[in-house]
Amino acid sequence: MKVAIAGFGAVGGVVARRLDDGIPGLALAAVSARNIDQAKAKLAGFRAPVPVVPLERLPEFADVVVECLPAAAFLQVAEPALRAGRILMAVSAGAILDHPELRDLAAQHGGRIIVPTGALLGLDAVQAAAEGAIASVRMITRKPPRGLEGAPYLVQRGITLNGLNAPKLLYAGPAREAVKGFPANVNVAAALSLAGIGPDRTTVEIWADPALDRNTHTITVESDSAQLTLTIANIPSEENPRTGKITALSVIAALRKLTAPLTVGT
């Protein structure tokens, strides 16, 4: 299967490099990036450099388009990919909540939307529980202040995290609003809500904690089949502290599943 990467930063760059190194059944076919010259310079070190093309042209080159973009650019790659009947692997899970019409677009043209697990764990267990009855899903996210700086929720309210010396609760409420207020930080909340009981019933707390050096998420699920309590502490990417290193690895694992003779997990 040919794979194109939309976004060549902390996530897309790692995924592209791993594809270039070699994954059975998969081949890097094209990339797209905001800085074309920078992307071409990165690709010069690859074993098999590929074209750098505009977002909307990626479906011409690939069977699978991996989206690793800021939420504002999501539709520029999502709509063309699904209209062309491609598989869209979307890291920006929050954008899917804002554009539910994409499911219909995928169905009409034979496309698929895959949301990788990303920086969370246990989504397979949440999906399984959702086949029964889930009473509640709650997620508490704690991040170092630098990983939350610039979030629209903070900017709109004039909240500064400079000099913070104790944990501070920034948001408590539905996942839908959390994703809008912190689009670069809590795609995990969107993925969790899609796996479980939806963005309006999934509740989220977001904390800035200066004592932390990792992005930490704790999920609690009450259901008729199991009670789940899951915690993950992700090491932030050096290139983008808002993103955990495991996010790119999750995309790579999801890509492997597309062609692997054996897959494990829901």
N, C-alpha and C positions, 0 to 999 in steps of 0.2 A: 504494500500500500504506500502511496506517495503522500507525504506529510508536508504541509506548509505552516509556517509560524508567523502569526500576526503579533508583532511586538518582540523586540530583540533585547530586552533588558534583563532584570534579575531572574525572571522565570524563563522567558523565551530564549535567552542566550544559553542557559544551561541545557534546556531541552534540545535545542539545535545542535549543540556540541555533542550531546550523547547520541543523537541520531547519526551525526557524522562519524562518530567512533564505531557505530554499527549496532543495530538492534535487528535481530532476525525478522524478516517479513516486512520491514519498514525502511523507507528511504526519505531523507530530507530532499524536498523538491524546490522550495522557494521560501523567502522570508520577506517581511515588510516591516519597516521601521520609520519613525519620525525623522531620524537623522540618517539619510541614505549613505552619505560618505562614511559615517562612523560604522554603519552596518557593513559596508563593503570592506572596510579596514579589518573588522573582526573576522569576516569570512575569508580573508586572505590567508589566515592561518589554518583553515580547514583542509582536510584531505581532499574533499570534493566540493569546492565552492558552488553556490547556487545563485540564481537570479534574485535581485532585490527589486520588488515590484510594488505598485500601489495596492492598498488593502483590497479594493474591490476586484482586483485581478487574481488574487490568490486561488480561487476555485478553478481557474483555468489550468493550474499546474498540479493540483493535488486531489486526492480522495478524502483527506482529512485536513481540516483547518483548525489549528490550535490557537485560540484567542487568549492573548496575555497583554491586554491593553488597558489604559485608563477607561473608566466607565463611559466617559463622554464619547469615545470613539467606537464603542461596542457595535452599534448598528451598522457602521461602515463595513464591517467584515461579516457580521452575523447574517444580514439579509441576503447579500450576494451568495454566501456559502450555502444557505438553505434553499434558495431559489434554484441553485444548480444541483440540488439533491445530494450535497456533500454531508459528511459527518462534521459537526461543529463541536469541538471540545472547548468548553467555555470556562475559563478561570474566573471571569467576572460574573459569578452566580447572582450577585445583586441586580445586575442589569436584566436578568431573566424575569425577576419579579416585576420590574417596571414595564416589561414588554411581553405580556402573556400571549400576544398574538403570534409570537414566533413559533409556538407549538403548532398552531394551525398551518403556518407557512411550511414548517418541516413536513407535516402530514400531507399537504397538498403536492409537494414536489419530491417526496421520497427521501427527504433529509432526516438527520437525527441530531439531537442535542445531547451531549454527554457532559455532565458536571463532575469533574474529578473530586476526590475527597479533599484535596488541598491540605490546609493546615489543621484539620480536625482528625478525629479518630472515631470509630464506632458508628459511622453512618450506615454500614450494613446492618448493624443491630437495630438502629432506629427504623430503617426501612422495614425490617422484619416485624418489629413491634407495631408498625403502622398497618400491617395486614390484619391486626386485631384492633384493639381499642387503646388509644393513648389518652391519658387524662391530662398530662401536662408535660411540657418541655421547657427547660430553663437553661440558659447559658450565661456564665459569668466570664467576661474577658478582662484580663489585666495585662497592660502593656507598659513598657518604659515610656516616659513622656515624649521622647523624640520620635517614637513610632506613631504618635497620634497628632503631632503638630500639623497644622494646616487643614485639619478636617473641617468640612463646611459647617458642621454643628457648632464647633468651637468658634470659628470665624464669625458666624452670624450673631453669636451671643457675646462676642468680645472676651471670650475666656482664654487666658494665657496660662501656659504651664511652666513658664520660666521661673526658676527658683523653687519649684515644688519640692517640699521636703517630707511629705507624708502622703499616703494613698488618698486619691480624690475620686469620688464617684462622679462621672461625667454624664451618664445617661442610664435610665432605667425605663423600660417599656417594651412595646412590640418589636419584633425583628424587622418588620417592614420599615419603620421609622429609623431604626438603628442603621440599616443599610443606606438609607438616604443621607443620614447625617455623617456617616463615617464610611464612604464608599470604598476607600483604599484600605480599610482596616478590618471590616467584618463581613467580607464575602463568606466567611465561615458561617455566619448567622443565616445568610440566605440559603446556603447549601443544607444546613441543618433543617431549616423550615421546609425546604422542598422534599427532604427525605421523610419528614414527619407529619406534623399537623398544620403546616402552613404558616405564613409570616405574621398573621394577626393573632394567632394563639401561642406562638413561640415567644417567650419573654427573654429579654437580654439586659444584662448590666455591663457597662463599660467603665473600667477604672484606669486611671493613670497612676502608676506606682513607681516612684523613683528608686525603690530598693531592688527592682527587677532588672535583669539583663536578658530576659526571654519573654516572648509573647505566650501568655498562658490562657488556656480555655478550659473551663470546667462545665460539663454538661450533666444535667440531672433529668432523667426521664421516668415518669410513672405510667405504667401501662398494665393491662390485664395479663400480660405474658411475662413481664420482667420489670424489675426496678434497676435502672442503669445509672451509675455515677462514673463519669469518665473525665480524666484530666490529662492534658498534654501541654508541655512547656517547649515551645519551638525556639530554636536559635535563629535570630533575625539574619536576613541576608546582608552581607557587607555592602552590596550595591544599593539596596533599598530596605531600610530598617522596618518599614511597614509590612514587609513580606517575610515569612519564615522560609528558611532554606528547604524545608520539607515540601513546600508547595510545588516546586519544580520537579522534585522526585516523585510526587504523587501523579503529576501529569505523565511522566515517563512510565510509571507503573500502569497507568490507565491505557496508554498507547500499546504497551506490550500485550495487554489483554485482547486487543483487537485481532491479533494474529496468532496468539499462543495456543498450542495444542492442549494445554491444561491451564485453567484459571481457578483461583482460590478466592472465596468470598463472594457475597451477594453483589 
